[in-house]
Amino acid sequence: MFDTLLRNIYYRLNALRYHCPSKRIYVNNTAKIKKNTYIEGPNKIGANSYISGTIGGYSYIGENCKLGKVSIGRFCSISPNVKVIAGDHPVEFVSTSPVFFSKAGQCGVTFTSRNSFADIRATQNGYSCEIGNDVWIGENVLIKGGVKIGDGAIIAMGAVVTKDVDPYTICGGVPARVIRKRFDDAICKELLISKWWEI
């Protein structure tokens, strides 16, 4: 109980550290911002959200989001209850329990002296997820670790994203599938070349 109280005090003080009205960064005092997170500003981060990584300017994060070690571009709209699930388990092994493949001791013990499975999925840049610029992610979306979401993409509410999403693509469903492109290929190409979000 005392540990929980100390943890809550730490996170509230940490949220205050990132809350910076002069840069127009508004962090709810129940948000949990991990040390060394870069927030460009202006930004708004909702209640009970956990964030680590980088957040570009003019992006907001709704309530109850779990976005560990993510890269978020500029002008992104992330609705409440969006979660990146970076952890993974092997399905080809006899057991899916990490006691057999990880030295991390997730269960408090381990039976192995070496890691034999990459249980944390990440992109080539080391992020659990990379979200481009001008991306809109609907409420209650789950994103598998290692996924990249391209500039201008839209993810419909309740989707489970298991694969990379191309720029200016609208996806939805379980698992998420392409619904349609936002614009024709020529316009998408022009928007990507313009990089208007770098204003």
Secondary structure, 3 states (H helix, E strand, C coil): CHHHHHHHHHHHHHHHHHCEHHHCEEECCCCEECCCCEECCCEEECCCCEEEEEECCCEEECCCCEEEEEEECCCCEECCCCEEECECCCCCCCCCCHHHCCCCCCCCCCCCCCCCCCCECCCCCCCCEEECCCCEECCCCEEECCEEECCCCEECCCCEECCCECCCEEEECCCCEEEEECCCHHHHHHHHHHCHHHC
